[in-house]
Amino acid sequence: MARTVSIGTQDFEKMIQRNCFYVDKTGFIKEWWESEDEVTLITRPRRFGKTLNMSMLNCFFSNKYADRGELFEKLEIWKDGKYREIQGTYPVIFLSFASIKSNNFTDTKNVIVAVINSAFRSHSYLLDSDVLSDAEKEIFESFDRYANNISVDKEIANETVYRALNNLSLFLSRYYGKKVIILLDEYDTPMQEAYVNGYWEELVAFTRSLFNSTFKTNPYLERAIMTGITRVSKESIFSDLNNLKVITVTSDEYSKCFGFTEEEVFDALDEQELSSEKEKVKKWYDGFTFGTSKDVYNPWSIINFLDE
């Protein structure tokens, strides 16, 4: 029986629970984990499954999903006993900059603070534990007050923002006795807005310091992944990150983990009883080439074709 084709769903848990059409990309988990790269940046065009893959990683690694193996038990990764043991065992900080589209630096900084505050609030149980000092609890509360415009009489200091995710990593590592995984989706959305609206240099300086504290000088970091559309030169926001592995569209790593291969497209057409459309789709689309992998199809285009 063909699975329901869901348009625009980027939540892995929701897709699996609803038995929606899903192309198994859990091989990405194993490939990334075994690479041993500390910080990975993966760039792909829009609508190539970046956010869904990040959601998948969150569901797999985050201890919020401990004992949720049913989400993966029908997928490739679950065949490997080593990874069944890893699932749901790490503290994870999961953020997205996708909604940061302001036309000036001040508003952009404020939204970044709000995104970071949401990450803090998702771990608010730390406030009820005995692992935080009163001063550390104040870090939680100060972000919340500022993000929600409660009793704010001055702008939050840049240095406070720079160190925020480093501090949260410390708190989680102390609480769980384990280093953290950080997932940052669409890291470059605010950079694109800054370039268009004329505050590029200001945001580059701010982001460089934020990323340095989060991804380079963070002793509580186990691994991290960033995704985006473009690769910003290492001479700008990534100048301090000599631990960064950059995966572009010309790289062979993960070339089949984002987008659909031709085999996956044809299997999907068979499932939806559209086998006769294979040559039409191949001629109509003529997939991308990522690294040495040819005919990689945009999932958005194929999903919409299946839903017609």
Beta strands, then each sheet from edge to edge (+ up, - down):
strand 1: 39-43
strand 2: 92-96
strand 3: 180-185
strand 4: 221-228
strand 5: 244-247
strand 6: 260-261
strand 7: 288-290
strand 8: 293-297
sheet 1: 2+ 3+ 4+ 1+ 5+
sheet 2: 6+ 8- 7+
end
